[in-house]
Amino acid sequence: MKQHGGNQKTAFAIMIAAAAVAACLAGPAAEAQAADDTTATQFELYAPQTGESRILSSGSGISTQSIGPYGNTYCDTAASDFQLKSYSATAAPGYTVGSVSLQCGNSANGFIHIRDRHAAEWLGQYAKYGPTTGLDWSDVADFDMKTALSAPLATSEDAVAQKTCYAGLIQIKEVPSGDVLGHYEPTVYVSQNNKKIVTAIPTSRERCSGIFG
C-alpha cells in the first residue's frame, strides 16, 4: 500500500509539472492572440466617381482633423461665421461652379449643427462593420462632403428656400483586402445666397432626387 501511495504522489507531481510546462508554452501564443484581438480596425473610404480614397484606423485615438487645423470643439468659442474650410462645388440646379464654405455656424447650420446632430450617424455607418473607437467623425464627414460637392451622384434645388442639394456615393472597404463592405449616399445642403453648407447628413440613400418636387 505504501508503494501504491508513492506511485500516486509521483504521478500527480508529473501531471503538475506537465501542466506548468504547457502553460509556459501557451503563454506567448495566448498573448499573441490577445494582441490580434485588439488590433485596430481599418476602413477605406472610396469615392467611385473620383477614384479618391481615405484610410481610417480605429483604436489609434488620433484625429487627423481634416476639417482645417482645428479641433472639434474650436467652434464652441469662435464666431459663427468663422470659416473652417472651403470646398469646390460643381454646377448644380440653382448653384454655379465655385467654392462652398463650411463655417462654425450654430445649432441650425454649419459645423456645430452637423457635429451636434449628426456626428454619431457618421460613425454609425462604420459601426456596422467593426469597432469605431478612435475614429474621428469629422474625418469621415470631410471626405464625404468633398465628394458630394465635387462629384455628386444627384443634385436638386429648393428654389423657395434657396438651397441646393448635393449627394455623393461612398463605398466602405475592408483593409487590406479591399473588399466592399457596404455603401451609403451622404447628402449635403448648400445655401445659395451665401454659399455656405447648411448641413451634411450620412444618409444611407441620397435625399436629393425628387425631394424638392
Steps between C-alpha positions, in 0.01 A plus 500: 500500500789741575648429156162567338467834686849599390413428137190722527702788643761464226236493226328806646829690512566412136154626401558834679838541333354421157220753552752766598707435187189512283398831657843648431488386140146629453575836658662668197234360267220625725661843522535510121133410461405772746705748299321393182165556670587861582648585160349820362232463240570679173247624250553655160263771383480479122325737259426317172429827315844647572712195579616669820527318830587552865614246756348513848644309795315433825673449830767762431323782680664740257298749297641632175264798538433515129264794539773758526760517778226524760368258757135402522440743788662805340167641383359504853682828559550624142277737302213332319623628162855373553597286200649164586546385144385559144408237243476511123146445377391398154213671320156392621143631479499848648874498562789577267850361517695645789607452860277411791584608855474286811456749781475441873132590484264424786237249607313552171780483244869453435756294690337529843168376365665212312708401802223518756228342288680254276846405635377167638334424166829540312668238718184289495557422134826328598390345830310242295831348393736539795601708804517876450694588815755765407338594170431870458158560347623825343759311294212304349277805457777699334564234236130449439419871462790545261379206291134602491578859402766429236358183342132469595292192445190720491408867541180702531376843601254646746441837334273624777748429781791587268686179573678257268527133588810294419531125559807279468578131489744352752613139515632351824786259431682260724875545544715338375276271293324782316168318529196729484312470829221741412419846373299810584402824328572808713286808439623860524280811494650830384355847547489671160511861615803480731667187357539316828425145613176487695526136599650167395345164584643147448179372346485139388309618190537847354225751561541720192308309236146630481482637854449859384227417249 
